[in-house]
Amino acid sequence: MATRSPKGDSTGYLGLVLGTKHRVPGAKRKRVNRNKKKSWKRHIDARDVEEFLQDVQLQERTQGGLVAEKPNETLYFMDTGDNDKVVTVPLSKGKPLRIDLILQSDSKVAPPKDILSHQIPNSGKLRRKKQLREKLERRGILPRKQRLLQAKLLQPPRRTKPPARSQPDRSFYDIWAESNPLDGTLAGEDTFFLEQTKKYPVKRPVRMNAKPSELPAVEVISSGGSYNPTFESHQALLLQAHEVELKRVKEEEKLKRQLSFPTVDQAPTSESVFRELCQGLLEDSDEEGDSKAGPKNSHDEDAEDEGMGVAPVSKAAIGEKKTERQRKREKHEKALVARRQAEKALRLKKQEVFKLRSIRSEMKQREDLLSKRKEKRIAKYKAEAMQPKRLGKLKYEDPDTDVQLSEELAGSLRTLKPEGSVLKDRFKSMQKRNLIEPRERAKFKRKHKVKYVEKRAFREVTL
């Protein structure tokens, strides 16, 4: 094994012996403090140790172990000099080829095994299915797929498709006649089959025939709204319009009264404010005065208790222990009361036989009451069916009554002044009959201000 190079050697190679290192001649030796633990790794060169470990790993990978530990037979061979003589060694069946040995890995570390590549998903479930299938085959039971295939083979042939209705060579027929040749293919078929294949119209549900409201589409106005009404009918219509207007005026006055600010006469003064603040304080002072009048004696308290009907407190309630005789007496009294109540209930039950007539009259009254309630309920439902429902966020409001004053009445249709609008009347009628929800006109909000520009031509005319 080689030794460290001499001190005066000018080569910069590392020594072959582990732990040796050549120092450059003339370089000043760096003095460091090595008695501190934090300076051990900082100022100590460990490259020789790392190179040694790398050499050991390389020998293990390439040679299968350390060269120093291998025998000489594996490292050296004897050269006899007989180059002309070629010795042919027969290949044995168990010995691998040289190329296979070169390509084979010499590492002693076994490669990692991929466990997931050897696993089969749902292996247990598949194994159980296979065992069940084999068991059913031994018993003569076929799998479900084979049974479905056999049933499909045993099915009767499908019906032939009827000829198309759009044949150009068919004969003409009367579509309004009772017998239609196109309906001949549907004769004798099942109704459910025809409905499912959309060859027969589905029966319309009864609920779709019901109208959303029982009100007529066109309501006839009262006789007072005609062009030549009688005095009584016209006055009745005027009274109806007056009541509607009066109700509207009352609502406006109520709103104005609630939002109005109090006047000078109605404004609160300091005296009224002080009186409101003292409200309830005078009564409390009166009660305190009564309490200070003087304490009540025990005799007065007993008299008040007797007047209020307070029961006297027994000795047992105070906490004294009952004797055995008292307990037996209470038990006997409870049993006696229970027996009397049972006898009374039995006696009343026997007396009910003689009350059949009164029971019948009570049952009849009950039935009459229920029938009246039913009639009221039906009348209520009918009244609700005639009223508009709440379909949206807005509530339906009746339109204004179209009425003319007495001096505006016309004696003939020629001089009649039209009132209202047919379009608005139909729109309100649809709302009242629950066909559309009540609506109001959308409010237009101008985004930009209107800008007026005076053109030159107009300015010349005005000047």
Secondary structure, 3 states (H helix, E strand, C coil): CCCCCCCCCCCCCCCCCCCCCCCCCCCCCCCCCCCCHHHHHHHCCCHHHHHHHHHHHHHHHHCCCCHHHCCHHHCCCCCCCCCCCCCCCCCCCCCCCHHHHHHCCCCCCCCCCCCHHHCCCCHHHHHHHHHHHHHHHHHCCCCHHHHHHHHHHHCCCCCCCCCCCCCCCCCCCCCCCCCCHHHHCCCCCCHHHHHHCCCCCCCCCHHHHCCCCCCCCCCCCCHHHCCCCCHHHHHHHHHHHHHHHHHHHHHHHHHHHHHCCCCCCCCCCHHHHHHHHCCCHHHHHHHHHHHCCCCCCHHHHHHHHHHHCCCCCCHHHHCCCCCHHHHHHHHHHHHHHHHHHHHHHHHHHHHHHHHHHHHHHHHHHHHHHHHHHHHHHHHHHHHHHCCCCCCCCCCCCCCCCCCCCHHHCCCCCCCCCCCCCHHHHHHHHHHHCCCCCCCCCCCCCCCCCCCCCCCHHHHHHHC
